[in-house]
Amino acid sequence: MAPPKRVEDTAPTPALKGGCSCWHTLRLAHHALHEVLPTVTAESCPDTLNLHLHTVYSDGRMQPEDTIRQAMAAKVKHIAITDHHSVAGYRLARRFLQGQGGGGLPTLWVG
């Protein structure tokens, strides 16, 4: 199985990295999450990493932009928008992140 395409392979942007939150099915040596997963501990979620977030485009209550703002305020490093049957929330979150400047932005993963 070939590794999945990363977001930067399909839509380059300095603010985003990409990958698949379904890491258990991947050959991690060829995947961007290979560097992240060894750092994950029981305390990582939700303060450093949250790979299961829903927005109003699924069964969540927050707009995608507000989800990103909240992650930025909490200094979360890795997030994934996992809305059911929709990529609209992910796209809006990605667009919002692309408009942000400076460092300290969370990595937005997609799978």
Secondary structure, 3 states (H helix, E strand, C coil): CCCCCCHHHHCCCCCCCCCCCCHHHCCHHHCCHHHHHHHCCCCCCCCCEEEEECCCCCCCCCCHHHHHHHHHHCCCCEEEECCCCCCHHHHHHHHHHHCCCCCCCCEEECC
